[in-house]
């Protein structure tokens, strides 16, 4: 089925508790999932694209864009279903598997084609088995802690960091959910993108790393687009 090296896999369920139907909600005039489809189609490395969904409306969007679409079974369409399991399930039907899987989640609409290509360039340059995108944490983790039921802030912050400026603290990064690339045989073997070795971070800027989980995230992405984010 797949002849070449890099297969983009876009998982897009119909259900979403925090933001109902979010994958088909119109973001700046087109469905949320369409932003990721267009980014994949614009990559110079992606050889093929598969959209996996349980939702007929999302399937129709994939048809409109001329990409391969597959209907996932009900047991892989629940809130608890792992994306890795969905990919591995679909791989079973391939006559020939691609060398690399490029997972592109539709909840990262501001990730562009150039980000995908830069991540693949990093993979090639490092001869890596996997690359995962990250972005810098907004605030120092030293400022974070749990709060007890009585809201007591005693010992909330380590006294050693009192008076320190945020710019003087060590930079830390988080997974931003935008790009996951892995050698397919490694995914089959380990059943996870986060393998133990020969894995590297592709660093993205904060604006491109917007991850849509709720209505606030959606409106924030809309505001960035309306402010001509695409020209940045």
Buried (B, 14 or more C-beta within 10 A) or exposed (E): BBEEBBBBBBBBBBEBEEBEBBBBBEBBEEBBBBBBBBBBBEBEBBBBBBBBBBBEEBBEBBEEBEBBBBEBEEEBBEEEBEBBBBBBBBBEEEEEBBEBBBBBBBBBBBBBBEBBBBBBBBBEEEEBBBBBBBBBEEEBEBEEEEEEEEEEEEEEEEEEEEEEEEEEBEEEEEBBBBBBBBBBEBBBEBEBBEBEEEBBBBBBEEBBBBBBBEEEBBEBBBEBBEEEBEEE
